[in-house]
Amino acid sequence: MNKQWLLASLLGLAPLPALASAFYVAVDAAHTGFDVDATDDYDGINESSNGYGLGIGFRFNRVLSLEITERDLGDLS
């Protein structure tokens, strides 16, 4: 009886590596810069900011995935 439970448990865990490879993590970074020359009526802009993104996803098959991502695009004043 114990051997049957052990075999059933091992067979139940067999799909886990395939399922684990379907999850992924996404990380990105960005740098934004504006440099607008001054004119007679305008002082100009010389600003820059950094941003980031973090996300997780699940790949169902070759063409279908679901991803949730948080992005901070930086702050320009």
N, C-alpha and C positions, 0 to 999 in steps of 0.2 A: 504494500500500500504506500509506503514512504517513497519507493522508487517511482511510482506513478505520479505522486505529487511533485517530486523533483523534476521529472520529465515535463509535466504540464507547466511548471513554473518556468523552466528554461525555454520551452517553446513559446510561452507567453511573453518572455523578454526578448525574443529574437527580433521583432520589428523595431525595437528601440533605437538601434544605431541608424536605421534608415529614417526614422522620425526625427532623431536629433540632428541629422544633417540637413533637414528641411528648414530648421530655424537659422536665422542669421542676424547679425548686428551691423548696423550702418553708422558710420562716423564720418563727418565732413567738417571742413574748416574753410573760412572765406575771409577775404580782406577787400574792403570797398574804399575807394578813394575818389574824391571830387576835387578838381582843380580848374576853376573858372577864372579867367583873367578879369581884372578890374576894368571898368569903363568910366566915363565921366559921371554917369548917373548911378553907378553900382560899385561897391567896394570889392567884390569878388569873393570867391569861396576857395578855401584850401583845407578840406576836412578829410579825415579817414577814420575807419572803424573796423573792428574785427568781429566776426560772427562764427557760430558753430551750429552743428546739427547732430542729434543723437536719435537713433531709432532701432526698432526691432521688427523682424518680419518672419513670415512663414511662407515657404514655397510649396504650393499644393501640387503643381506639375510644371512642365516646361514653360507654359505660357501664362499661368495664373499664380499670383502671389498677393499677400496682404501685408501691408507695412504701416506702422504707426511711427511718426517722426516728430520730434520737437526741434524747431529751428529758431535761433536767435540771429537776426540779420544785422545786429549791431545798432548803434545809435549815433545819428548825425545831428548835430544841433545847429 
